Amino acid sequence: KIEKARDPRHALGRLLPYLLPFQGMLVFAGLLVVLYTLLDLVGPYLMGVAIDRFIAVRQATGLAGIAGWMLLVYLLNNGFQALSSWFMADISQRALQAIRRDLFGHLQSLPIGFFDRNPAGELMSRLTNDIDAINQAVSQNVTSLLAGILSMAGILIAMFVLNPWLALASLLVVPLMFGFTEFVARYTRRGFRELQRDLGGLNAVMEEAISGQRVVKACRRGDAVLAAFHERNEAVYRSTVSANSYAFLLMPLTGVLGNFFVIVLAGLGGWLALKGLVTVGLIATFINYGQNFISPLRQLANLYNSIQAALAGAERVFEILDTPAESADAPDARPAEAIRGEVRFEEVRFGYRPGTPVIRGMSLDARQGETLALVGPTGAGKTTLINLLSRFYEIDGGRICLDGRDIRSIPKADLRRCLGIVLQDTFLFSGTVMENIRYGRLAATDEECIEAARTAGADPFIRQLPQGYGTPLSERAGNLSQGQRQLLAIAR
């Protein structure tokens, strides 16, 4: 069974607040759309007048004059279209800037467990592919959607004013067109959502393979990585074909309906002209209107591709924005005083997943000035204890104390400022050696950073680098050895 998007109206409603700060610009862009849509109606009318009043009676002077007016109308039409497109591009980029800001900012507030469950490539896909899908719809299609609706409404009104019978004949195609559009929409929503999901999976595979290229080569896993990539790539291919197959049906269908439209107008109009009820110029005006009526219908049908992709992308973005942030500090939390360094675990219970405990009622004392080694097999919980002490995860029971205070009564930022953590998997950032050492305390002076490097034993090798402390590091410090990266992390 083909499912609809989870809630496209809700996703659209969530997008609108990002456009509201630009109401003035939106109104102005809307006025430009109204103007060039009205000018679209004037052109065919002037053509009909030219046929009846000047071409039929061979009056060249009047024909030249009305041709000049038609030229002015079409120039203004194109100018207003270009200006409205520029305004919408500016508005959309401002709105997307705010969405990216909120999404990236919210990612910084999410607990570590969220990143355990979601691959980096998948998250990157939401920041890039999904946002880009929204961009395509907002920047390029909002004005087209508004112009299409206004154009169809204006053409129908003009038709009924000029000749009700020809206008009623023209309406035969409208329910057929909207019926086809709704049919296709039902089958494309799910497809575009699956496409965005599969793109995220493909990005995750590529990011992991590129980041872990040394391990891939060392373990001779190139073929396996290629196989995983081909599998994800094939899934993206299938999703793209599925999402677009029904959408692509709209163009030929609207082409057939457009030809049917012209045939009906030409046949009925010709019969009425033979009866002397309408003029040839009026028939030409109606055929022109008919073609102009089909054009926005085709455009609206084609917009379903990007609109459905945008709604699917918006849902995925808002899924992250709706993810609860890391638990807030307790209302009565207060900064830690001078730290002595006494750590106590009291009957601590913890599990990464509910119902699957990792630590059951563990107690531990580490006194001031004492060096304590945690020894045990892989998976025994050594890293987990450090994660709990840092409050990267919240305990399920018991308590952890620092100098006799429950760490939950200390603000997280203040608690982590009291801890020096060097993870087993060393992560350094792009930038200079000095910037990476200062990352641990941004207010540190150059002298303090150099002293930290000396204490960590990193100063000798740093001074041998091409630019010393000013040497830029490649991505994840790939131009340093593992031991050198570890020493820099200690200095940090």
C-alpha positions as CSV (number, residue, x, y, z in Angstrom):
1,K,0.0,0.0,0.0
2,I,1.3,3.4,-1.0
3,E,1.4,5.7,2.1
4,K,1.1,9.5,2.2
5,A,3.7,11.7,3.8
6,R,3.3,11.6,7.5
7,D,1.8,15.1,7.8
8,P,2.6,17.4,4.8
9,R,0.3,20.2,6.2
10,H,2.1,20.1,9.5
11,A,5.4,20.4,7.7
12,L,4.2,23.3,5.7
13,G,2.8,25.0,8.8
14,R,6.2,24.6,10.5
15,L,7.9,26.2,7.5
16,L,5.7,29.3,7.3
17,P,7.0,31.0,10.6
18,Y,10.5,31.1,8.9
19,L,8.9,33.3,6.1
20,L,6.8,35.6,8.4
21,P,9.7,37.9,9.3
22,F,9.8,38.9,5.6
23,Q,6.1,39.7,5.2
24,G,6.8,43.1,3.6
25,M,9.1,41.6,1.0
26,L,6.6,38.7,0.4
27,V,3.7,41.2,-0.1
28,F,5.8,43.2,-2.6
29,A,6.8,40.0,-4.5
30,G,3.1,39.0,-4.5
31,L,2.1,42.4,-6.0
32,L,4.7,41.9,-8.7
33,V,3.2,38.4,-9.4
34,V,-0.3,40.0,-9.6
35,L,1.0,42.6,-12.0
36,Y,2.7,40.3,-14.4
37,T,-0.2,37.8,-14.2
38,L,-2.6,40.7,-15.3
39,L,-0.2,41.6,-18.1
40,D,-0.4,38.0,-19.2
41,L,-4.1,38.5,-19.7
42,V,-3.8,41.7,-21.6
43,G,-1.5,40.3,-24.3
44,P,-4.0,37.8,-25.8
45,Y,-6.8,40.4,-25.6
46,L,-4.8,42.9,-27.6
47,M,-4.1,40.2,-30.2
48,G,-7.9,39.6,-30.6
49,V,-8.5,43.4,-30.9
50,A,-5.7,43.6,-33.5
51,I,-7.3,40.9,-35.6
52,D,-10.9,42.3,-35.5
53,R,-10.2,46.0,-35.7
54,F,-7.1,46.3,-37.8
55,I,-6.1,43.1,-39.7
56,A,-9.6,42.4,-40.9
57,V,-9.9,45.9,-42.4
58,R,-6.2,46.2,-43.4
59,Q,-5.5,49.3,-41.3
60,A,-1.7,49.4,-40.9
61,T,-1.5,52.5,-38.7
62,G,-3.7,51.1,-36.0
63,L,-2.0,47.7,-36.2
64,A,1.5,49.3,-35.6
65,G,0.1,51.2,-32.6
66,I,-1.4,48.1,-31.0
67,A,1.8,46.1,-31.7
68,G,3.7,48.8,-29.8
69,W,1.4,48.3,-26.8
70,M,1.8,44.6,-27.0
71,L,5.6,45.0,-27.0
72,L,5.4,47.2,-23.9
73,V,3.1,44.7,-22.1
74,Y,5.4,41.8,-22.8
75,L,8.5,43.8,-21.7
76,L,6.9,44.8,-18.4
77,N,5.7,41.2,-17.9
78,N,9.2,39.8,-18.2
79,G,10.7,42.6,-16.1
80,F,8.2,42.0,-13.2
81,Q,8.8,38.3,-13.4
82,A,12.5,38.8,-13.1
83,L,12.1,41.2,-10.1
84,S,9.7,38.9,-8.2
85,S,12.1,35.9,-8.7
86,W,15.0,38.0,-7.3
87,F,12.9,38.9,-4.2
88,M,11.8,35.3,-3.6
89,A,15.4,34.1,-4.0
90,D,16.5,36.6,-1.3
91,I,13.6,35.7,1.0
92,S,14.2,32.0,0.6
93,Q,17.9,32.2,1.4
94,R,17.2,34.3,4.5
95,A,14.6,31.8,5.7
96,L,16.9,28.8,4.9
97,Q,19.7,30.5,6.8
98,A,17.5,30.6,9.8
99,I,16.5,26.9,9.4
100,R,20.2,25.9,9.1
101,R,21.0,28.0,12.2
102,D,18.2,26.4,14.2
103,L,19.0,22.9,13.0
104,F,22.8,23.1,13.6
105,G,22.2,24.9,16.9
106,H,19.8,22.2,18.1
107,L,22.3,19.5,17.1
108,Q,24.7,21.1,19.6
109,S,22.2,20.8,22.3
110,L,21.3,17.1,21.8
111,P,22.7,14.4,24.1
112,I,25.6,12.1,23.1
113,G,23.1,9.2,22.8
114,F,21.5,10.8,19.9
115,F,24.7,10.8,17.9
116,D,25.3,7.2,18.9
117,R,22.0,6.3,17.1
118,N,22.4,8.6,14.0
119,P,25.3,8.3,11.6
120,A,27.2,11.5,10.8
121,G,26.4,11.1,7.1
122,E,22.7,10.9,7.8
123,L,22.8,14.1,9.8
124,M,24.9,15.8,7.1
125,S,22.2,14.8,4.6
126,R,19.6,16.6,6.6
127,L,21.7,19.7,6.8
128,T,22.4,19.7,3.0
129,N,20.1,17.6,0.8
130,D,16.9,18.2,2.8
131,I,17.6,21.9,3.2
132,D,18.4,22.1,-0.5
133,A,15.1,20.4,-1.3
134,I,13.3,23.1,0.7
135,N,15.3,25.8,-1.1
136,Q,14.3,24.5,-4.5
137,A,10.6,24.7,-3.6
138,V,10.7,28.1,-1.8
139,S,13.0,30.1,-4.0
140,Q,11.8,28.8,-7.4
141,N,8.3,27.6,-7.0
142,V,6.4,29.9,-4.6
143,T,6.0,32.6,-7.2
144,S,5.3,30.1,-9.9
145,L,2.6,28.5,-7.7
146,L,1.0,31.9,-7.0
147,A,1.3,33.1,-10.6
148,G,-0.2,29.8,-11.9
149,I,-3.2,30.0,-9.6
150,L,-3.8,33.8,-10.3
151,S,-3.3,33.2,-14.0
152,M,-5.9,30.4,-14.2
153,A,-8.4,32.4,-12.1
154,G,-7.8,35.5,-14.2
155,I,-8.2,33.6,-17.5
156,L,-11.4,32.0,-16.4
157,I,-12.9,35.4,-15.4
158,A,-11.8,37.0,-18.7
159,M,-13.3,34.1,-20.6
160,F,-16.7,34.4,-18.9
161,V,-16.7,38.2,-19.5
162,L,-15.9,37.8,-23.2
163,N,-18.2,34.8,-24.0
164,P,-19.9,32.5,-21.4
165,W,-20.5,29.7,-23.8
166,L,-16.9,29.3,-24.9
167,A,-15.8,29.7,-21.2
168,L,-18.1,26.8,-20.2
169,A,-16.6,24.6,-22.9
170,S,-13.2,25.5,-21.6
171,L,-14.0,24.3,-18.1
172,L,-14.4,20.7,-19.4
173,V,-10.6,20.2,-19.0
174,V,-10.3,21.6,-15.5
175,P,-11.7,18.7,-13.4
176,L,-9.8,16.2,-15.6
177,M,-6.6,18.0,-14.9
178,F,-7.0,18.3,-11.2
179,G,-8.1,14.7,-11.0
180,F,-4.9,13.5,-12.7
181,T,-2.8,15.9,-10.4
182,E,-4.4,14.5,-7.2
183,F,-3.9,10.9,-8.4
184,V,-0.2,11.6,-9.0
185,A,0.3,13.5,-5.8
186,R,-0.9,10.5,-3.7
187,Y,1.8,8.3,-5.3
188,T,4.7,10.7,-5.2
189,R,4.6,11.8,-1.5
190,R,5.9,8.6,-0.1
191,G,8.4,8.2,-2.9
192,F,10.1,11.5,-2.2
193,R,10.3,10.8,1.5
194,E,12.0,7.5,0.8
195,L,14.4,9.2,-1.6
196,Q,15.5,11.7,1.0
197,R,16.0,8.8,3.5
198,D,18.0,6.8,1.0
199,L,20.2,9.8,0.2
200,G,20.9,10.1,3.9
201,G,22.0,6.4,4.0
202,L,24.2,6.9,0.9
203,N,25.9,10.0,2.5
204,A,26.5,8.0,5.7
205,V,28.3,5.2,3.8
206,M,30.4,7.7,1.9
207,E,31.3,9.7,4.9
208,E,32.3,6.6,6.9
209,A,34.3,5.2,4.1
210,I,36.2,8.4,3.4
211,S,36.9,9.1,7.1
212,G,38.0,5.6,7.8
213,Q,40.1,5.2,4.6
214,R,43.2,4.1,6.5
215,V,41.3,1.3,8.2
216,V,39.7,0.3,4.9
217,K,43.0,-0.1,3.2
218,A,44.7,-1.7,6.2
219,C,42.0,-4.4,6.4
220,R,41.7,-4.8,2.6
221,R,38.0,-3.9,2.8
222,G,37.8,-1.8,-0.4
223,D,35.6,-4.4,-2.1
224,A,33.2,-4.5,0.8
225,V,33.0,-0.7,1.0
226,L,32.3,-0.6,-2.8
227,A,29.6,-3.3,-2.3
228,A,27.9,-1.2,0.5
229,F,28.1,1.9,-1.7
230,H,26.6,0.1,-4.7
231,E,23.8,-1.2,-2.5
232,R,22.9,2.3,-1.2
233,N,23.4,3.8,-4.6
234,E,21.0,1.3,-6.1
235,A,18.5,2.2,-3.3
236,V,18.7,5.9,-4.3
237,Y,18.3,5.0,-7.9
238,R,15.1,2.9,-7.2
239,S,13.7,5.6,-4.9
240,T,14.4,8.3,-7.5
241,V,12.7,6.3,-10.3
242,S,9.8,5.5,-8.1
243,A,9.3,9.1,-6.9
244,N,9.5,10.5,-10.4
245,S,7.7,7.9,-12.5
246,Y,4.2,9.1,-11.6
247,A,5.2,12.7,-11.6
248,F,6.6,12.5,-15.1
249,L,3.3,11.2,-16.3
250,L,1.8,14.7,-15.7
251,M,3.6,16.4,-18.5
252,P,2.4,14.2,-21.4
253,L,-1.1,14.0,-19.9
254,T,-1.4,17.8,-19.6
255,G,-0.1,18.0,-23.2
256,V,-2.9,15.8,-24.4
257,L,-5.4,17.8,-22.4
258,G,-4.0,21.0,-23.8
259,N,-4.5,19.8,-27.4
260,F,-8.0,18.7,-26.4
261,F,-8.7,22.1,-25.0
262,V,-7.6,23.8,-28.3
263,I,-9.7,21.4,-30.4
264,V,-12.9,22.1,-28.3
265,L,-12.4,25.9,-28.5
266,A,-11.6,25.8,-32.2
267,G,-14.5,23.5,-33.1
268,L,-17.1,25.4,-31.0
269,G,-15.7,28.8,-31.8
270,G,-15.7,28.0,-35.5
271,W,-19.3,26.9,-35.4
272,L,-20.3,30.1,-33.4
273,A,-18.3,32.2,-36.0
274,L,-20.2,30.6,-38.9
275,K,-23.5,31.5,-37.1
276,G,-22.2,35.1,-36.7
277,L,-22.3,34.9,-32.9
278,V,-18.5,35.5,-32.4
279,T,-15.7,37.1,-34.3
280,V,-12.5,35.5,-35.5
281,G,-10.5,37.8,-33.2
282,L,-12.5,36.5,-30.2
283,I,-11.8,32.9,-31.2
284,A,-8.0,33.7,-31.4
285,T,-8.2,35.4,-28.0
286,F,-9.8,32.3,-26.5
287,I,-7.4,29.9,-28.1
288,N,-4.6,32.0,-26.7
289,Y,-6.2,32.1,-23.3
290,G,-6.6,28.3,-23.5
291,Q,-3.0,27.7,-24.2
292,N,-2.1,30.1,-21.4
293,F,-4.5,28.3,-19.1
294,I,-2.8,24.9,-19.8
295,S,0.7,26.3,-19.3
296,P,0.2,27.1,-15.6
297,L,-1.6,23.7,-15.2
298,R,1.5,22.0,-16.6
299,Q,3.7,24.1,-14.4
300,L,1.6,23.3,-11.3
301,A,1.7,19.7,-12.1
302,N,5.5,19.8,-12.5
303,L,5.9,21.6,-9.2
304,Y,4.7,18.5,-7.4
305,N,8.2,17.0,-7.8
306,S,9.9,19.8,-5.8
307,I,7.0,20.4,-3.5
308,Q,6.8,16.8,-2.4
309,A,10.6,16.6,-2.0
310,A,10.6,19.8,0.0
311,L,7.8,18.6,2.3
312,A,9.7,15.3,2.8
313,G,12.9,17.2,3.5
314,A,11.1,19.5,5.9
315,E,9.6,16.6,7.9
316,R,13.1,15.1,8.3
317,V,14.5,18.5,9.4
318,F,11.7,19.0,11.9
319,E,12.2,15.4,13.3
320,I,15.6,16.5,14.5
321,L,14.3,19.9,15.8
322,D,11.6,18.0,17.7
323,T,14.2,15.7,19.3
324,P,14.4,16.6,23.1
325,A,17.6,18.5,23.9
326,E,20.1,17.3,26.5
327,S,18.5,17.5,30.0
328,A,18.7,21.0,31.5
329,D,20.6,21.9,34.6
330,A,18.6,21.6,37.9
331,P,16.9,24.9,38.9
332,D,19.0,25.0,42.1
333,A,22.3,24.1,40.3
334,R,25.2,26.3,41.4
335,P,28.8,26.5,40.2
336,A,31.4,24.3,41.9
337,E,33.8,26.0,44.3
338,A,37.6,25.3,44.4
339,I,37.8,21.6,43.3
340,R,39.7,19.2,45.5
341,G,39.1,16.2,43.3
342,E,37.3,13.7,45.4
343,V,35.0,11.5,43.3
344,R,32.4,9.0,44.7
345,F,30.0,6.6,42.9
346,E,27.2,5.5,45.3
347,E,25.1,2.5,44.2
348,V,25.1,3.8,40.6
349,R,22.8,2.0,38.1
350,F,22.9,2.7,34.4
351,G,21.9,1.3,31.0
352,Y,22.2,2.7,27.5
353,R,18.8,1.2,26.7
354,P,15.8,0.8,29.1
355,G,15.7,-2.6,30.6
356,T,19.3,-3.5,29.7
357,P,21.5,-2.4,32.6
358,V,25.2,-2.0,32.1
359,I,26.1,-1.0,35.7
360,R,24.2,-2.4,38.6
361,G,24.7,-0.8,42.0
362,M,28.4,0.1,41.7
363,S,30.2,2.1,44.3
364,L,33.7,3.7,44.0
365,D,35.8,6.1,45.9
366,A,38.7,8.2,44.4
367,R,40.3,10.4,47.0
368,Q,42.0,13.7,46.5
369,G,45.5,13.4,44.9
370,E,45.0,9.7,44.3
371,T,45.8,8.1,40.9
372,L,43.2,5.4,40.1
373,A,43.4,3.0,37.2
374,L,40.2,1.3,35.9
375,V,41.2,-2.1,34.6
376,G,38.9,-4.7,32.9
377,P,38.1,-6.4,29.6
378,T,36.6,-4.5,26.7
379,G,33.0,-3.7,27.4
380,A,33.4,-3.9,31.1
381,G,32.2,-0.2,31.5
382,K,35.5,1.7,31.9
383,T,34.6,4.4,29.3
384,T,31.0,4.4,30.6
385,L,32.1,5.5,34.0
386,I,33.9,8.5,32.5
387,N,30.9,9.3,30.4
388,L,28.7,9.3,33.5
389,L,31.1,11.4,35.5
390,S,31.1,13.9,32.6
391,R,27.3,13.7,32.5
392,F,27.3,12.7,28.8
393,Y,24.6,10.3,29.9
394,E,22.3,10.5,33.0
395,I,22.4,7.7,35.5
396,D,19.3,5.6,36.2
397,G,19.8,5.3,40.0
398,G,22.2,6.1,42.8
399,R,24.4,9.2,42.6
400,I,27.8,10.5,41.7
401,C,29.5,13.1,43.9
402,L,32.3,15.5,43.3
403,D,33.8,16.8,46.6
404,G,30.7,15.5,48.3
405,R,28.2,17.3,46.0
406,D,25.9,15.4,43.7
407,I,27.1,16.3,40.2
408,R,23.5,16.9,39.1
409,S,23.6,20.0,41.4
410,I,26.5,21.4,39.4
411,P,25.8,23.1,36.0
412,K,27.1,20.8,33.2
413,A,29.3,23.5,31.6
414,D,30.9,24.2,35.0
415,L,31.3,20.4,35.8
416,R,33.0,19.8,32.5
417,R,35.3,22.8,33.0
418,C,36.6,21.0,36.1
419,L,37.5,17.8,34.2
420,G,40.4,17.1,31.9
421,I,39.3,14.4,29.4
422,V,41.5,12.7,26.8
423,L,39.4,10.2,24.9
424,Q,40.8,7.0,23.5
425,D,39.7,8.1,20.0
426,T,41.5,11.4,19.7
427,F,39.7,14.0,17.7
428,L,41.5,17.2,16.5
429,F,40.0,20.0,14.4
430,S,41.1,21.8,11.3
431,G,43.2,24.8,12.3
432,T,46.6,25.4,13.7
433,V,48.3,23.4,16.5
434,M,48.0,26.4,18.8
435,E,44.2,26.7,18.1
436,N,43.7,23.0,18.9
437,I,45.5,23.3,22.2
438,R,43.5,26.5,23.0
439,Y,40.3,24.6,22.2
440,G,40.2,23.4,25.8
441,R,40.2,27.0,27.1
442,L,39.6,29.8,24.6
443,A,40.9,32.5,27.0
444,A,44.3,30.9,27.3
445,T,47.3,32.9,26.2
446,D,50.0,31.6,23.8
447,E,52.4,31.2,26.8
448,E,49.9,29.1,28.7
449,C,49.3,26.9,25.6
450,I,53.0,26.4,25.2
451,E,53.4,25.6,28.9
452,A,50.5,23.0,28.6
453,A,52.3,21.5,25.6
454,R,55.6,21.2,27.6
455,T,53.7,19.6,30.4
456,A,52.2,17.1,28.0
457,G,55.5,16.4,26.4
458,A,54.3,17.7,23.0
459,D,56.5,20.8,22.8
460,P,59.6,19.1,21.2
461,F,57.8,17.6,18.2
462,I,55.7,20.8,17.7
463,R,58.8,22.9,17.3
464,Q,60.0,20.5,14.6
465,L,56.9,21.1,12.6
466,P,57.2,23.4,9.5
467,Q,55.5,26.3,11.2
468,G,55.8,25.2,14.8
469,Y,52.7,26.1,16.8
470,G,51.3,27.9,13.7
471,T,51.3,24.7,11.6
472,P,47.9,24.0,10.1
473,L,46.5,20.5,10.7
474,S,44.7,18.6,7.9
475,E,41.3,17.1,8.5
476,R,41.3,15.2,11.8
477,A,45.1,15.9,12.0
478,G,45.9,13.3,9.4
479,N,49.4,14.9,9.0
480,L,50.3,13.9,12.6
481,S,51.0,10.4,14.0
482,Q,48.5,8.8,16.4
483,G,51.0,9.5,19.3
484,Q,51.4,13.1,18.4
485,R,47.6,13.6,18.2
486,Q,47.3,12.0,21.6
487,L,49.9,14.4,23.1
488,L,48.1,17.4,21.6
489,A,44.8,16.1,23.1
490,I,46.5,15.9,26.5
491,A,47.8,19.5,26.2
492,R,44.3,20.6,25.2
